[in-house]
Amino acid sequence: MLSHVLLINDRPGSLEVLDLFLTTHGFRVTAARSEREALLRAFEAPPDVVLTEVAGRDGAELAHKLRALPGLERTPIVALARGVSESDPRPAPAADEEGAFDEVLVRPSSGARIREALRRWVRRRRRISA
């Protein structure tokens, strides 16, 4: 069974690249370009994991709204965020100021790192649900 990823990114070019990458690596992807579209897509077909480039306060609000949907209470949410600086690859403090995300990956992140993070969270969720 393919793992279902809800991919949220308001930049069309990034959305298309990530969608193609994830699909090529065995994920079933549902793409959303806005908060409204993400909530609708998640309600229609709950994902196994969410990958979003919406970080900070807006991302935290989106994460809380997603987890308020029926069946998404325990859905892992992984955010892609900017680092503190070019020389400091830690996520910027505002990336997850409310602790809304299960994991924050610093951009740019390698495709392998993104793929492995998503697979790890899907496995963890399936173990909990079993």
N, C-alpha and C positions, 0 to 999 in steps of 0.2 A: 504494500500500500504506500503510495506517495505521501509524504508529509506536506501538509497544506500551510503555506506561508501567506499571511496578509502583509503585503509590501506597501508602505506608505511613504511617499516622497512627492513634494510639490514641484520638483524640477524634472520636467519630462525626459531630458537626456539621461540623468542619473537613474530615473525610474526604469527606462528601457534597458540600460546596461545591466542593472541589478536583476531585472526580470529575466533577461536572456541568460545571465550567468546562473541564476538559481534553477531555472528550467533545465538548462543543460546538465546540471548536477543532480537531477532527479527530484526536484521539488515541484509541487503543483502551486502555482503562484496566482494570487488574486491581487491586482494592483489598484491602488487608490491614490488620487492626486490631492485630496483634501480631507479634512476632518469629517465632514459630512458624508463623503463617499466612503471613507474608511468605516464609519459606524454602520452605514447601510450594508456594505459588503460583509462585515463581521456578523451582523444580525442574520443576513440571508444564508451565510455558509460559515459557521464558526471555524476559525483557523486552529492549527496545532500550535502555531507560534506567530508572533508579530515582529516584523522588522521595520523600524521607522527611522527617518532622518529628522523627525520633528523632536528636538530635545528642548531642554530648559522648561520654563513655566508652561508654554503651549503644549509641549510634549507630555508633561506631567498631567495636565488637564485631560488630554486625549487618552492617556493610559487609564486614568480613573474612569472616564466615560466608557471605554472599552470593557473594563472589568465589571462595570455595572450591568452590562448586557447579560441576559440569561445564558449560562453555559460558558461564559468567558472569565469567570471569577479567578480561575487558576491558570489562565492562558499566559505563558511567558511572553514578555515584551522586551525586545532587544533594541537598543537605540544606537545609532551611529552619530557621533558628535565630534566637534573640533577638540583638539588638544589644548593644553594650557598655552603652549608656544611651540615653535618649530623644534626647539631643543628639549622640550619637556613633553613627552608623549602621554602623560596622564590626562584623563578627561578634564575639561574645564569644570570648575566647581559648580557652575550653573547648569551643567548638562543634566544633572540628576539631583537637584537641590531638594526635592521632596521624596526621594527614594522610590519613585514610581516605576522604575525599570528594573528588570531582573539582572540585566547586564548592559553596560555601556562600552561600546567599542569605539576607539579613537580613529577618526578619519585622518589620513587614508588608511584603511585596513585592507589587508590582503584578502583576496577572494577565499583562500583556504581558511583563513581565520574566521571569516563570516560564516562560511559553510559549516565549519566544525562547531561554532557556537550554536547555530540553529539546530544542528543534529543533536548536540548535547542536551539542549533544552527540550526538544521533542522527546528524546528518550526518557528524560527525567519526568516529564509530564505523563507519559504513557505508563511509567512505573507507578506513579501516584494514583492514576485513574484505574489501574488494574485491581 
